[in-house]
Amino acid sequence: MVQWEFFLTRPFGQIMALQTIFSLLSMLVAYFAEFWIEATLIINSLHLFNLNKRVVTLSAGINLFFPCTLLLFAISLVYTLIMGFGSLIALIGFVDSFRFTRKYMITYALLSRHH
C-alpha cells in the first residue's frame, strides 16, 4: 500500500518523491531517445520498482539482494570497454584517412593548375 502522505513530508519525503519522478522521466526520455542508455534504464527501473532496497528470498532460504551500485559499476565497466573499443576503431580510421587527404590534395592541385 502506498503512503501518499510520506511524499508531502519535509525534506526527505519530497526528495524521495522527486527521485521517483525524475527516475520515471529519465526512463521515458531514454525510451524515446534515438540512442539507448541501457545502464540508466536498468538502474532507474530498479529504483522505480523499489528493488534496490528489497531482499528477495529464493528457494532453500537463499537471500538475493539487488546491489544497485555494484550492478551500475559492472554495467559501466562493460560499456566503457565497448566504448573504448569503438573509439579505438574511430581513431584508427581517422589517422588512416590522412593518407587519402594528401593524395586528394595533390591530385586536386595538379589538375586545377592553369597552363
N, C-alpha and C positions, 0 to 999 in steps of 0.2 A: 504494500500500500504506500502511496506517495504522500509524504507530509509536505503539502504546499506551503504551510506556514514557515517551514525552515528556510525557504528561499527569500523570505522577507526579513529574516534576522540580520542584524548588522554585526560585524562586517563579513563574517565567514559565510553565512548563507547566501549573501549577494555575490560574493566571489565565486562560490561554487555554482550558483545559477549562471553567472557569466561564463564560467568554464564550460558548462554543459551547452550553453547556447553557441559559444564560439567553436566548440568541438563539432556540433551539428552543422554550423555554417561552413567550417573548413572541409567537412566531409562532402557537403553539397558542391562547394567550389571545386574540390578535387575530382568529383564525379563528372562535372560538366566541363572541366578544363580540356584543352586539346592534348595535354600530356597527363600522365598518371603519376601520382606521388603515392606509391604503394605503402611506404612506411608510415606516412601520415594517416593514410586511410585505415591501416591496421591498428595503429596506436589509438587513434580517435574512436574507432569502433569499440575497442576495449574499454576506454574511458566512458563512452556514451552508455554502454550497457552495464557499467559499473563492475566489469570483470577484473579491473586492476586491484580491487580490494577483496575479491571473493576467493575463497579456498574451496575447490571442488573435491568432494570425496568420491574416489573411484572404488571399484570393487576391491576386495581384500584389504580395505582400510587404507588405501594409498591416498594421501592428500596431494592435490595438484594446485599450485599457486601460480598465477599468471604474473611473472616478474616483468612488468612493462619496461622498466629501464634496461634490463638485460636483453629483452626482445628488441627494443629500439637500437641498442648497441649492435646486436647481431645483424639486424636488417641494414643499418647504416654501414657496417663493415662490408657486407656483401655488395651493396650498391656503390660504395666508394671504390672497391676493386673493379667493378664493371665500368664505372665512370672513368677510372684511371686507364683502363684498357682502351676504351673508346677515345679518350683524349690522346693516348699514345698513337693510335691509328691516325687521328686527325693531324697530329704534329708531324708524323712521317709523311703523310700526304702533302702537307703544307711545305715542308722542306723539299720534297721531291718535285713540287710544282715549279720551283725556281729554275730548273734546267729548261723547262719549256718556255718560261718567260723570256729568258735570254735569247733563245732561238727565235722566238716570235719577234722580239725587238730588233734583232739583227736582220731578219728577213724583211721586216717592215721598213727598216732604214734603207736597205739595199734596193728594195722595189719602189720606194717612194722618191728616190733621188731624181732630180731633173737633170737631163743631159744638155 
